[in-house]
Each structure stands twice: as structure tokens, then as C-alpha cells.
Amino acid sequence: MVAETVRLTCPGCGAKIEVTEDLSRFACAYCGNEVLVNRAGGAVSLIPVLEEVRDGAARTASELAIKRLSGEIEKLLRQREPVAKDVGGFFGDVLLGVGGILAVVAGVWMLVQNTSYECFGWPLVLGGFLGVAYFLGQWAKVGDARTELERLDTLIKDKRAELDRHNEIVKG
């Protein structure tokens, strides 16, 4: 029985080569480059061995990158957690600020009205200003925390995208 042959072109030098179905790897008789015979989906093609080595190196590099990126993402997620709590806990500070503003208004009203509660006016004004000052300080802190949270979220998103690319390389 005669083996079926396919006529292909050498990827190294362009020479016409006849490949039999029993060959899986050979060296071109014209340029000496080693090639692999790739049979997939009914098609036959030639792949330089160098390309196979490059693909293997890329796969190995991606496997290492997956491990590194997974660790970096976990570290970023741990860094993100307390920052997110700072941003999320701001509601109580808002209430304190509103309460401070109300205390200032009530204290000033007592002072202006010359009521019998005038003795409470100055402490209310002072306490209210302290509450407002605390609120403004927290507001600035939350602004910084939001900026840090956005930075961390961007880094995590970018690392996950890179991780997905390396997973695709490994899956081949």
C-alpha cells in the first residue's frame, strides 16, 4: 500500500516538499530547518520547531505569571478591604456633621433670643463647631480613601485582565 502524500511549502526556505502521512517531524532537504507536521481538522501544515519552542516558553512564562499575578491580586484585595471600610463608614460622620450644624444653629438662636437657656448657647455653638470640624476632617479623609480605592480597583482590574491573557496562553 502506497502512503498518501501532500505537497507543502517549507516555512524556512519556501521549497516544495512532499510529506507522507507517516511523517510527523523531519528536516527540509533544501535548507536543513527542522519542521513538525501539524495535522488538524483535515488540514496539514508545517510548523518550524523553533516556533514550538517559542510557544512552550510562552506557556511556561504564562504559568509563572499566573502564579505571580494571583498573589498580587490577593495582596491588593487585602489592601482594599480596610480602605473600603473607611469609605463605607462615612455615614455616621455625616450625621455627626449635620448634628454639629444643628447645634451651632440652636446655640446661636439661644444667644440671639436671650432665652432662659442662654447658658447653653455657647457650649452648643462650641460643640457644634467641633462636630463640624470633625466632619470636615473625616470628609477629607474619605476623599483620600476614595482616591486610594479607585487606584486599587484599577490595579486589580488591570491585573485580572493580564491574568486572563495568560490563562488563554496556557489553555492554548
KOLSERO-490128 format. One line per 10 residues: number of its first residue (from 1); their letters; for each residue x, y, z of C-alpha. Coordinates in steps of 0.05 Angstrom, whole numbers, plus 5000, padded with zeros to 4 digits. Layout:
REM residues N
NUM	a	X,Y,Z  ...
REM end
This chain:
REM residues 172
1	mvaetvrltc	5000,5000,5000  5028,5068,4980  5027,5123,5032  4987,5185,5012  5030,5247,5001  5014,5321,5009  5054,5376,4974  5072,5433,5021  5119,5492,5024  5178,5494,5073
11	pgcgakievt	5166,5552,5122  5241,5564,5124  5261,5569,5051  5197,5562,5010  5218,5497,4976  5163,5449,4954  5163,5387,4998  5123,5323,4992  5101,5299,5060  5075,5228,5071
21	edlsrfacay	5023,5212,5123  5073,5173,5166  5118,5235,5177  5109,5277,5239  5177,5312,5242  5233,5320,5191  5288,5366,5166  5280,5403,5100  5326,5373,5047  5340,5443,5019
31	cgnevlvnra	5352,5488,5079  5360,5438,5136  5308,5471,5181  5272,5422,5226  5196,5424,5219  5136,5390,5252  5078,5364,5211  5013,5391,5241  4950,5352,5223  4888,5385,5250
41	ggavslipvl	4817,5388,5224  4834,5352,5159  4888,5404,5142  4962,5391,5141  5013,5446,5155  5086,5452,5173  5110,5487,5236  5183,5504,5248  5210,5470,5310  5234,5538,5334
51	eevrdgaart	5161,5562,5337  5144,5501,5380  5200,5520,5429  5176,5593,5430  5105,5571,5444  5129,5525,5500  5170,5582,5530  5110,5629,5526  5067,5577,5561  5118,5567,5616
61	aselaikrls	5125,5643,5625  5049,5649,5628  5044,5594,5681  5095,5633,5724  5058,5698,5711  4992,5667,5733  5022,5648,5800  5053,5717,5809  4990,5755,5787  4945,5713,5832
71	geiekllrqr	4988,5731,5892  4989,5805,5873  4914,5807,5865  4904,5775,5933  4951,5826,5964  4913,5884,5931  4847,5856,5955  4874,5854,6026  4897,5926,6019  4830,5946,5991
81	epvakdvggf	4788,5919,6048  4804,5970,6103  4801,6027,6053  4732,6006,6031  4711,6005,6105  4736,6077,6113  4693,6098,6054  4633,6057,6076  4635,6083,6149  4626,6155,6128
91	fgdvllgvgg	4550,6157,6140  4560,6164,6216  4607,6222,6204  4555,6256,6160  4504,6250,6217  4555,6280,6265  4567,6338,6217  4493,6351,6209  4484,6347,6284  4542,6397,6292
101	ilavvagvwm	4509,6445,6245  4443,6439,6282  4478,6451,6348  4511,6514,6322  4445,6540,6296  4409,6523,6361  4464,6555,6403  4465,6619,6362  4389,6622,6366  4391,6615,6442
111	lvqntsyecf	4442,6671,6446  4404,6717,6400  4337,6705,6433  4363,6719,6503  4324,6660,6528  4330,6630,6596  4371,6576,6563  4425,6626,6543  4476,6589,6587  4471,6530,6539
121	gwplvlggfl	4482,6574,6477  4558,6579,6479  4570,6506,6495  4523,6487,6438  4559,6533,6390  4628,6508,6412  4606,6434,6410  4573,6445,6343  4635,6476,6313  4676,6418,6339
131	gvayflgqwa	4627,6369,6307  4631,6406,6241  4707,6409,6244  4710,6334,6257  4661,6322,6199  4704,6364,6152  4767,6326,6173  4732,6260,6161  4706,6285,6094  4777,6300,6072
141	kvgdartele	4799,6231,6097  4743,6197,6059  4762,6235,5996  4833,6208,6002  4805,6138,6016  4761,6142,5954  4821,6162,5912  4860,6103,5940  4801,6056,5929  4796,6077,5856
151	rldtlikdkr	4871,6067,5848  4868,5997,5879  4806,5979,5837  4842,6000,5774  4904,5959,5792  4861,5898,5809  4823,5905,5743  4888,5910,5703  4919,5851,5739  4857,5809,5726
161	aeldrhneiv	4858,5826,5652  4932,5807,5649  4916,5742,5687  4861,5726,5636  4910,5736,5578  4960,5688,5610  4905,5637,5623  4887,5639,5549  4960,5626,5530  4964,5567,5577
171	kg	4898,5538,5551  4927,5545,5481
REM end
